[in-house]
């Protein structure tokens, strides 16, 4: 059996949760198996909202991934990494500076000291999940790797990614119920970017959008580092909910959204389709105009929020590699065409096959991309000897030790005491706003606000950047697109 560590990861999704196990070979990911389960009532907006349902969900996933053909004989998954892209996920810029009277040589110890200082950021009610690789300025000149350089001043710009404290707590409680340990919480949008964005994308400036069911993540890279991360509490599920206003059950609304939803509003108001109610006796006609008006309006609202987030980040003129989109919500008919029409430089998220070794074609499913990225970030072996087998060995060893003790007893009095001790031993013991949103947040989401605060230093830095090339053009397209929404809204009012 292969002795290489086996990693286990779970990617939380509001509609579907993915589990995966795999190994690594020379830095490349070797997925072994994966499974997908409906999140049902366990996950909402990317976080565990029902611990009982989450424990059941995790148990189903771990059980399906624990087959002998995947892990080897008498081995079980005892630990797991969980990826989250929850609504409260947010990035905060932290700038750490060191100045000296005379030139000094930058050492690894100095860089680590600066990173440790950035890690000390504490926000009330928030849990620090990740401190990203920083962007460095050495004597006001940007440097990728400053180690060994002489300088009088060095600055490091970090992104500290945080999330609500209860996210980790709820996951730990749910996993504990099935006797599995949480190794760590990983940031799903970062994992997705790591396995899909090329070095050129990350260097030139790229915005990756994952439009899921209950939330939409917006992750922006520039000069090889993440410079902004925001989560919108809106996604494809909002469209489904809106469609229930046409007297659909939610399951029917989801089905028809996928089959008939579109970004193009049907102009012929007499055109429609027949819907048969669950009793199969009642029929009614649904106008395509009404149906597509709902799907188009909500998706335009989500798109407008994405544009606003990019503008507030100050990166609208720096995205020379444009936008990448993925997620179930982005599959709505004509949505990609709509984005290309307004922004031009828009592409699908694609897997970096140079980072993966696999013989399972299904792994190329975009729903598995984030799980693959989580495997790449995992470091600790998650598989151990099956607990039942281990307990059996311990019992046999204890029996052998007791037999030896009995043989060592010489006199009758000692034997009596030994029998009493054994009788006792045999006893049993129980023993993150720019959001245009109609609905009010529910009580359990009140603290999940989107904080889109632009650091003044970032603003100053962005003004100094050269306004040219694709990035500048992209910025003007964003402003035109925002103007388009204003005009479209006036037209609707008429």
C-alpha positions as CSV (number, residue, x, y, z in Angstrom):
1,X,0.0,0.0,0.0
2,X,1.2,3.5,-0.8
3,X,2.6,5.2,2.3
4,X,2.1,8.7,1.1
5,X,-0.2,10.9,3.2
6,X,-3.9,10.9,2.2
7,X,-5.7,14.3,2.6
8,X,-9.4,14.6,3.1
9,X,-11.3,17.9,2.4
10,X,-14.9,19.1,2.4
11,X,-16.1,22.1,0.4
12,X,-19.2,23.6,1.9
13,X,-21.8,24.7,-0.6
14,X,-25.2,26.2,0.0
15,X,-26.8,23.9,-2.6
16,X,-24.3,21.0,-2.8
17,X,-21.3,20.0,-0.6
18,X,-18.3,18.2,-2.1
19,X,-16.0,15.8,-0.3
20,X,-12.7,14.6,-1.7
21,X,-9.6,12.5,-0.8
22,X,-6.3,12.5,-2.5
23,X,-2.5,12.4,-2.4
24,X,0.3,14.6,-3.7
25,X,3.1,13.6,-6.0
26,X,6.0,16.1,-6.7
27,X,3.7,19.0,-5.8
28,X,0.9,17.8,-8.1
29,X,-2.5,16.7,-6.8
30,X,-3.6,13.1,-7.2
31,X,-7.3,12.8,-6.4
32,X,-8.4,9.4,-5.3
33,X,-12.2,9.8,-5.0
34,X,-14.9,12.4,-4.5
35,X,-18.6,12.6,-3.7
36,X,-21.3,15.2,-3.8
37,X,-24.2,15.5,-1.4
38,X,-27.2,18.0,-1.3
39,X,-26.6,20.5,1.5
40,X,-30.3,20.6,2.3
41,X,-30.8,22.5,5.6
42,X,-27.2,22.1,6.8
43,X,-25.6,25.0,5.0
44,X,-26.8,28.5,4.3
45,X,-24.8,31.2,2.6
46,X,-21.7,29.0,2.8
47,X,-21.7,28.3,6.5
48,X,-23.1,25.6,8.8
49,X,-26.5,26.8,10.1
50,X,-27.9,23.5,11.4
51,X,-25.5,21.3,13.4
52,X,-27.7,18.2,13.4
53,X,-28.1,18.3,9.6
54,X,-24.4,19.1,9.1
55,X,-23.3,16.1,11.2
56,X,-25.5,13.9,9.0
57,X,-24.2,15.5,5.9
58,X,-20.5,15.1,7.0
59,X,-21.2,11.5,8.0
60,X,-22.5,10.6,4.6
61,X,-19.5,12.2,2.9
62,X,-16.9,10.6,5.1
63,X,-18.6,7.2,4.9
64,X,-18.6,7.3,1.1
65,X,-14.9,8.3,1.0
66,X,-13.8,5.7,3.5
67,X,-14.0,2.7,1.2
68,X,-11.0,0.2,1.4
69,X,-10.3,0.7,-2.3
70,X,-9.7,4.4,-1.6
71,X,-7.8,4.4,1.7
72,X,-6.3,0.9,2.0
73,X,-7.0,-2.0,4.4
74,X,-8.2,-1.2,8.0
75,X,-7.8,2.6,7.5
76,X,-10.3,5.4,8.2
77,X,-10.6,9.1,7.8
78,X,-10.1,10.6,11.3
79,X,-9.3,14.2,10.3
80,X,-10.6,16.6,7.6
81,X,-10.0,20.1,6.2
82,X,-13.2,22.2,5.5
83,X,-13.3,25.0,3.0
84,X,-15.6,27.9,3.5
85,X,-16.7,30.8,1.4
86,X,-19.2,32.1,4.0
87,X,-21.1,35.4,3.9
88,X,-19.0,36.9,6.7
89,X,-15.7,36.1,4.9
90,X,-13.8,39.4,4.3
91,X,-10.3,40.6,3.7
92,X,-8.6,43.5,5.6
93,X,-5.4,45.2,4.4
94,X,-2.7,45.4,7.1
95,X,0.5,47.4,6.3
96,X,3.6,46.6,8.3
97,X,6.6,49.0,8.0
98,X,10.2,49.0,9.2
99,X,12.6,52.0,8.9
100,X,16.3,52.2,9.7
101,X,18.8,55.1,10.0
102,X,21.3,53.2,7.9
103,X,21.1,50.6,5.2
104,X,20.5,47.0,6.5
105,X,20.2,43.7,4.7
106,X,16.7,42.3,4.8
107,X,16.7,38.8,6.4
108,X,14.2,36.0,6.6
109,X,13.9,36.7,10.3
110,X,12.8,40.3,9.6
111,X,10.2,39.2,7.0
112,X,8.8,36.6,9.5
113,X,8.7,39.2,12.2
114,X,6.6,41.5,10.0
115,X,4.3,38.7,9.1
116,X,3.8,37.8,12.7
117,X,2.8,41.4,13.4
118,X,0.2,41.3,10.7
119,X,-1.1,38.1,12.1
120,X,-1.9,39.8,15.4
121,X,-4.8,41.7,13.9
122,X,-7.9,41.0,15.9
123,X,-11.4,42.0,15.0
124,X,-14.1,41.5,17.6
125,X,-16.2,38.4,16.9
126,X,-14.0,37.4,14.0
127,X,-11.6,34.5,13.5
128,X,-8.4,34.9,11.5
129,X,-8.3,32.3,8.7
130,X,-5.4,33.4,6.5
131,X,-2.6,35.9,6.2
132,X,-1.8,36.2,2.5
133,X,1.5,36.5,0.8
134,X,2.3,40.3,0.9
135,X,3.3,42.8,-1.7
136,X,6.6,44.5,-0.7
137,X,7.9,48.0,-1.2
138,X,11.7,48.3,-0.6
139,X,12.8,52.0,-0.6
140,X,9.4,52.8,-2.3
141,X,10.1,50.3,-5.1
142,X,8.0,47.2,-5.5
143,X,9.9,44.0,-5.0
144,X,8.7,40.4,-5.3
145,X,11.3,38.8,-3.0
146,X,13.1,41.4,-0.9
147,X,15.3,38.9,1.1
148,X,19.0,39.9,0.8
149,X,18.3,43.4,-0.4
150,X,19.8,46.5,1.4
151,X,17.3,49.1,2.4
152,X,16.4,51.9,4.8
153,X,12.7,51.3,4.6
154,X,10.6,48.2,3.8
155,X,6.8,48.0,3.7
156,X,4.6,44.9,3.5
157,X,1.0,45.0,2.4
158,X,-0.9,41.9,3.7
159,X,-4.5,40.8,3.3
160,X,-5.8,39.2,6.6
161,X,-8.9,37.1,5.8
162,X,-11.4,36.8,8.6
163,X,-14.7,35.1,9.2
164,X,-17.3,35.0,12.0
165,X,-16.1,33.0,15.0
166,X,-19.2,30.7,15.1
167,X,-18.3,29.3,11.7
168,X,-15.4,27.3,13.1
169,X,-17.3,26.4,16.2
170,X,-20.3,25.0,14.4
171,X,-18.1,22.9,12.1
172,X,-16.1,21.5,15.0
173,X,-19.2,20.5,16.9
174,X,-20.8,18.8,13.9
175,X,-17.6,16.8,13.1
176,X,-17.1,15.9,16.7
177,X,-20.5,14.1,16.7
178,X,-19.1,11.7,14.1
179,X,-15.7,11.4,15.8
180,X,-13.8,13.3,13.1
181,X,-11.3,16.1,14.0
182,X,-11.2,19.4,12.1
183,X,-7.6,20.1,11.0
184,X,-8.2,23.6,9.8
185,X,-10.6,26.0,8.0
186,X,-9.4,26.8,4.5
187,X,-10.6,29.8,2.4
188,X,-12.5,28.4,-0.6
189,X,-12.2,31.4,-3.0
190,X,-8.4,31.4,-2.4
191,X,-8.2,27.6,-3.0
192,X,-10.3,28.0,-6.2
193,X,-8.0,30.7,-7.5
194,X,-4.9,28.7,-6.7
195,X,-6.0,25.7,-8.8
196,X,-7.4,27.8,-11.8
197,X,-5.6,31.1,-12.2
198,X,-2.3,31.1,-14.2
199,X,0.7,33.0,-13.1
200,X,0.0,35.5,-15.8
201,X,-3.6,36.0,-14.6
202,X,-2.4,36.7,-11.0
203,X,0.4,39.0,-12.1
204,X,-1.6,41.1,-14.6
205,X,-4.7,41.5,-12.4
206,X,-7.7,39.2,-12.5
207,X,-11.1,39.1,-10.8
208,X,-12.5,35.7,-10.2
209,X,-16.3,35.4,-9.6
210,X,-17.9,32.3,-8.2
211,X,-21.7,32.7,-8.4
212,X,-23.1,30.0,-6.2
213,X,-26.5,29.2,-4.8
214,X,-26.5,31.2,-1.6
215,X,-23.5,33.6,-2.1
216,X,-21.2,35.1,-4.7
217,X,-17.4,35.4,-4.0
218,X,-15.4,38.1,-5.6
219,X,-11.6,37.4,-5.4
220,X,-9.1,39.9,-7.0
221,X,-5.4,39.1,-7.7
222,X,-2.6,41.5,-8.7
223,X,1.2,41.0,-8.8
224,X,0.7,37.3,-7.8
225,X,-1.1,38.1,-4.5
226,X,-4.8,38.4,-3.5
227,X,-5.6,42.1,-2.9
228,X,-9.3,41.9,-2.2
229,X,-11.9,39.3,-1.2
230,X,-15.6,40.0,-0.8
231,X,-18.7,37.8,-0.4
232,X,-22.1,38.8,-1.6
233,X,-25.0,37.1,0.3
234,X,-26.7,36.7,-3.1
235,X,-26.7,33.9,-5.7
236,X,-28.8,31.6,-7.8
237,X,-31.0,30.8,-4.9
238,X,-32.3,34.3,-4.9
239,X,-33.6,33.8,-8.4
240,X,-35.3,30.6,-7.4
241,X,-37.0,32.3,-4.5
242,X,-38.2,35.2,-6.7
243,X,-39.7,32.7,-9.1
244,X,-41.9,31.2,-6.3
245,X,-43.9,34.4,-6.7
246,X,-45.4,32.8,-9.8
247,X,-47.0,30.2,-7.5
248,X,-44.3,27.6,-7.9
249,X,-43.0,25.3,-5.2
250,X,-39.3,25.9,-4.7
251,X,-38.3,22.6,-6.4
252,X,-40.3,23.5,-9.5
253,X,-38.9,27.0,-9.5
254,X,-35.4,25.6,-9.4
255,X,-36.2,23.2,-12.2
256,X,-37.7,25.8,-14.5
257,X,-35.0,28.3,-13.7
258,X,-32.4,25.9,-15.1
259,X,-34.6,24.9,-18.1
260,X,-36.2,28.2,-19.1
261,X,-34.5,31.1,-17.2
262,X,-32.7,33.7,-19.3
263,X,-31.0,37.1,-19.2
264,X,-33.0,38.1,-22.3
265,X,-36.6,39.2,-21.5
266,X,-39.1,37.6,-23.9
267,X,-40.7,40.4,-25.9
268,X,-43.8,38.4,-27.0
269,X,-46.2,38.7,-24.1
270,X,-48.5,36.0,-25.5
271,X,-45.8,33.3,-25.6
272,X,-45.6,30.9,-22.7
273,X,-45.5,27.4,-21.4
274,X,-48.0,25.2,-19.6
275,X,-47.4,24.2,-16.0
276,X,-49.1,21.2,-14.4
277,X,-49.5,21.4,-10.6
278,X,-48.5,18.6,-8.4
279,X,-52.0,17.1,-8.3
280,X,-51.7,16.6,-12.1
281,X,-55.2,17.9,-12.6
282,X,-54.7,21.6,-12.6
283,X,-53.0,23.4,-15.5
284,X,-52.0,27.0,-15.9
285,X,-50.1,29.0,-18.4
286,X,-47.0,30.9,-17.5
287,X,-45.9,33.8,-19.7
288,X,-42.3,33.7,-20.8
289,X,-42.3,37.5,-20.4
290,X,-43.1,37.3,-16.7
291,X,-40.7,34.4,-16.1
292,X,-37.7,35.9,-17.9
293,X,-38.4,39.4,-16.4
294,X,-37.8,37.9,-12.9
295,X,-34.7,35.9,-13.8
296,X,-33.1,38.8,-15.7
297,X,-33.9,41.5,-13.1
298,X,-32.3,39.5,-10.2
299,X,-29.2,38.5,-12.2
300,X,-28.7,42.1,-13.3
301,X,-28.9,43.2,-9.6
302,X,-26.2,40.6,-8.7
303,X,-24.0,41.8,-11.6
304,X,-24.4,45.4,-10.6
305,X,-23.2,44.5,-7.1
306,X,-20.2,42.8,-8.5
307,X,-19.2,45.8,-10.6
308,X,-19.7,48.1,-7.5
309,X,-17.4,45.8,-5.4
310,X,-14.7,46.0,-8.0
311,X,-15.0,49.8,-8.1
312,X,-14.9,50.1,-4.4
313,X,-11.8,47.9,-4.2
314,X,-10.0,50.5,-6.4
315,X,-8.9,47.8,-8.8
316,X,-11.2,48.5,-11.8
317,X,-8.3,50.0,-13.8
318,X,-5.8,47.2,-12.9
319,X,-7.6,44.1,-14.2
320,X,-5.5,43.5,-17.3
321,X,-6.5,39.9,-17.3
322,X,-10.2,40.7,-17.0
323,X,-12.9,38.6,-15.3
324,X,-13.3,34.9,-14.8
325,X,-16.7,33.4,-13.9
326,X,-17.9,30.0,-12.5
327,X,-20.6,28.6,-10.3
328,X,-24.1,27.2,-10.9
329,X,-25.6,30.7,-10.9
330,X,-23.5,31.7,-13.9
331,X,-25.0,29.0,-16.0
332,X,-28.2,30.9,-16.5
333,X,-28.9,31.2,-20.2
334,X,-27.2,34.2,-21.8
335,X,-25.6,35.4,-18.6
336,X,-22.1,35.0,-19.9
337,X,-23.0,36.7,-23.1
338,X,-24.5,39.6,-21.1
339,X,-21.3,40.0,-19.2
340,X,-19.1,39.9,-22.4
341,X,-21.4,42.5,-24.0
342,X,-20.8,44.9,-21.1
343,X,-17.2,44.1,-20.1
344,X,-15.7,42.3,-23.1
345,X,-12.8,40.6,-21.3
346,X,-14.8,37.8,-19.6
347,X,-13.8,34.1,-19.6
348,X,-14.9,30.8,-17.9
349,X,-12.8,29.5,-15.0
350,X,-10.7,26.6,-16.2
351,X,-8.7,24.0,-14.3
352,X,-4.9,24.2,-14.3
353,X,-4.2,20.6,-15.5
354,X,-0.4,21.1,-15.0
355,X,-1.1,20.9,-11.2
356,X,-3.2,17.7,-11.3
357,X,-2.6,14.0,-12.0
358,X,-5.9,12.1,-12.4
359,X,-7.6,9.3,-14.4
360,X,-11.1,10.3,-13.5
361,X,-12.8,12.5,-16.2
362,X,-15.5,13.6,-13.7
363,X,-12.9,15.4,-11.7
364,X,-12.9,18.1,-14.4
365,X,-16.4,19.0,-13.3
366,X,-16.3,22.7,-12.2
367,X,-18.1,21.7,-9.0
368,X,-14.9,19.8,-8.0
369,X,-12.5,22.7,-8.7
370,X,-12.6,24.2,-5.2
371,X,-12.2,20.8,-3.6
372,X,-9.1,20.2,-5.8
373,X,-7.7,23.5,-4.6
374,X,-8.4,22.6,-1.0
375,X,-6.4,19.4,-1.5
376,X,-3.5,21.4,-2.8
377,X,-3.5,23.5,0.4
378,X,-3.9,20.6,2.8
379,X,-0.7,19.5,4.6
380,X,-1.6,17.0,7.4
381,X,-2.3,13.3,6.8
382,X,-6.0,12.7,7.5
383,X,-6.1,8.9,7.5
384,X,-5.3,6.6,10.4
385,X,-5.6,3.0,11.4
386,X,-9.3,2.0,11.8
387,X,-10.3,2.7,15.4
388,X,-12.1,-0.7,15.8
389,X,-9.0,-2.6,14.7
390,X,-6.9,-0.5,17.0
391,X,-9.2,-1.2,20.0
392,X,-9.0,-5.0,19.2
393,X,-5.2,-4.9,19.4
394,X,-5.3,-3.0,22.7
395,X,-7.7,-5.5,24.2
396,X,-5.5,-8.4,23.2
397,X,-2.5,-6.7,24.7
398,X,-4.3,-6.0,27.9
399,X,-5.4,-9.7,28.2
400,X,-1.8,-10.8,27.7
401,X,-0.6,-8.5,30.4
402,X,-3.3,-9.7,32.9
403,X,-2.3,-13.3,32.2
404,X,1.4,-12.5,33.0
405,X,0.3,-10.8,36.3
406,X,-1.6,-13.9,37.3
407,X,1.4,-16.1,36.7
408,X,3.6,-13.8,38.9
409,X,1.2,-14.3,41.9
410,X,2.9,-16.7,44.4
411,X,1.0,-16.8,47.7
412,X,-2.8,-17.2,48.3
413,X,-3.3,-13.9,50.1
414,X,-1.8,-12.0,47.1
415,X,-3.9,-14.0,44.8
416,X,-7.1,-13.0,46.7
417,X,-6.1,-9.3,46.4
418,X,-5.3,-9.7,42.7
419,X,-8.8,-11.2,42.1
420,X,-10.5,-8.3,43.9
421,X,-8.5,-5.8,41.8
422,X,-9.5,-7.6,38.6
423,X,-13.1,-7.5,39.6
424,X,-12.9,-3.8,40.0
425,X,-11.1,-3.4,36.7
426,X,-13.8,-5.4,35.0
427,X,-16.5,-2.9,36.1
428,X,-18.4,-0.8,33.6
429,X,-18.1,3.0,33.6
430,X,-20.3,5.5,31.9
431,X,-17.5,6.4,32.2
432,X,-19.8,42.1,4.3
433,X,-22.6,48.1,1.9
434,X,-23.0,48.2,-1.6
435,X,-25.5,45.5,-1.8
436,X,-28.8,46.2,-3.6
437,X,-31.1,43.8,-1.8
438,X,-34.8,43.6,-1.3
439,X,-35.0,41.2,1.6
440,X,-34.1,41.9,5.2
441,X,-31.4,39.7,6.8
442,X,-32.7,37.1,9.2
443,X,-31.6,37.2,12.8
444,X,-28.9,34.6,12.4
445,X,-27.4,36.7,9.6
446,X,-27.4,40.1,11.1
447,X,-23.7,40.1,11.9
448,X,-22.8,38.8,8.5
449,X,-22.6,42.2,6.9
450,X,-20.3,43.0,3.9
451,X,-17.6,45.4,4.8
452,X,-16.4,47.1,1.7
453,X,-14.0,49.6,3.2
454,X,-11.1,50.8,1.0
455,X,-7.9,51.4,2.8
456,X,-6.7,55.0,2.2
457,X,-3.2,53.7,1.4
458,X,-4.6,51.4,-1.2
459,X,-6.5,54.3,-2.8
460,X,-3.3,56.4,-2.9
461,X,-1.4,53.5,-4.4
462,X,-4.0,52.8,-7.1
463,X,-4.0,56.5,-8.1
464,X,-0.2,56.3,-8.7
465,X,-0.6,53.2,-10.9
466,X,-0.4,53.8,-14.7
467,X,-3.9,54.2,-16.2
468,X,-3.4,52.5,-19.5
469,X,-3.8,49.2,-21.4
470,X,-6.5,46.7,-20.9
471,X,-7.0,47.5,-17.2
472,X,-7.9,51.1,-17.9
473,X,-10.2,50.1,-20.7
474,X,-11.8,47.6,-18.4
475,X,-12.4,50.3,-15.8
476,X,-14.2,52.5,-18.3
477,X,-16.4,49.5,-19.3
478,X,-17.4,49.0,-15.7
479,X,-18.5,52.7,-15.5
480,X,-20.4,52.3,-18.7
481,X,-22.1,49.1,-17.4
482,X,-23.1,50.9,-14.2
483,X,-24.6,53.7,-16.3
484,X,-26.4,51.0,-18.3
485,X,-28.1,49.8,-15.2
486,X,-29.2,53.3,-14.3
487,X,-30.7,53.8,-17.8
488,X,-32.3,50.4,-17.7
489,X,-33.9,51.2,-14.3
490,X,-35.3,54.5,-15.7
491,X,-36.8,52.6,-18.7
492,X,-38.5,50.1,-16.3
493,X,-40.0,53.1,-14.4
494,X,-41.5,54.3,-17.6
